[in-house]
Amino acid sequence: MIGVFDSGLGGLSVLAALVEALPRSDFRYYADTAHVPYGNKSEGEIQRRVLAIGNELAGKGCHLLVVACNTATAAAIEALRAAHPGIPVVGVEPGIKPAAQETRSGRIAVLATESTARSARLHKLIRDHAADVDVHVEPCPGWATHVEMLQLDDPALASDARTRLEPLLERGVDRIVLGCTHYSFLAPVLREAIQGRAELVDVADAVARQARRLAARMPAGHGRIHLHASARPERLRAALPHLHLNHLATRVA
């Protein structure tokens, strides 16, 4: 059993990649919807929630944990690993390295929540993997909430995306890193704003490959998905078709 969690719906983008990479595995997905979003919370608050969720998933028999949230990874993955030294933990971090390697202009941008944007872990990633690249970190308050509310076609969101992205494109940014798993569901809106002038960089598939390596010795399951939430769990399954994840609904136990 593999445990996957996020503050809300965003981690479902990672879950979809995990299911594709590990079709016979069983998953428990936990959405901390009573405390969403994480992006405007303190590091201490996020750590407390991550440890509580990690304890719950470990108690339900999960032998691998995937922190499907950039903000939670930045704030709490080391604390989670220390609390569960016998369980492999995979985090989700912005794709700074591939973006820096692939840029032709030498300019990249990272779209992130407010918490991730100010995190020491993000800035260490930039120092380690993009020291020779011009990196602009753009906080995007409210974007994750649009996804949680399934307001993916909101004109106000599209307008905000254009307002934030146009100056980056004018500076010559050619790689735009999605620094929040919620933002994967905004890719159509972002591509419309970009108009082919830059590439989006998502790491869900890379996370799935890492989980597949770590799960290689785990016994196969039945390809089932168990959905849990700290508030309104019924919204999880109901959200799947709105997020174009109907194929996951057939696996929900």
Buried (B, 14 or more C-beta within 10 A) or exposed (E): BBBBBBBBBBBBBBBBBBBEBBEEBBBBBBBBBEBBBBBBBEBEBBBBBBBEBBEBBBEEEBBBBBBBBBBBBBBBBEBBBEBBEEBBBBBBBBBBBBBBEEBEEEBBBBBBBBBBBBBEBBBEBBEEBBEEBBBBBBBBEBBBBBBBEBEBEEEEBBEBBBEBBEEBBEEBBBBBBBBBBBBBBBBEBBBEBBEEBBBBBBBBEBBBBBBBEBBEEBEEBEBBBBBBBBEEBEBBEEBBEBBEBEEBBEBBE
